[in-house]
Amino acid sequence: MNFLIEFWNFLKIRKKYWLLPIIFVLFIFGGLIVLSQGSAVAPFIYTIF
């Protein structure tokens, strides 16, 4: 949790708000891959990449 607070302070101080959508999309794709491993949906998700 400390990392998230420090990261938010970094974005706020340096005004790098454009990084938020990139980080958000990376977390979504990472979660999608982790949750779909071993399921029937996995071959379809791997074709995206």
Secondary structure, 3 states (H helix, E strand, C coil): CHHHHHHHHHHHHHCCCCHHHHHHHHHHHHHHHHHHCCCCCHHHHHHHC
